[in-house]
Amino acid sequence: MSDFQKRALAGNASNLKKYVAAAVGSTALAGGAAMADGIDVSTIVTLIGTVATAAGLIGVAVLAMHYGIKAYKWVKAAG
């Protein structure tokens, strides 16, 4: 391995340490902000519940259509 390659690898390791330190620091700050008192999440919870219901109904409709077509082809092929 040449000296240039060794220096490049050493520089990459140094940069990686800086990025890891920055990520750990920002994660700690974000975690503290998420635990702040007084955040009202009821609107978000209601919205997620509404979307989940709609997504479930659409999923059931898609599956019913898919297996309905399969059943139709199976009956048609049998007759």
Residue pairs with C-beta under 8 A, 6 or more apart in sequence:
none
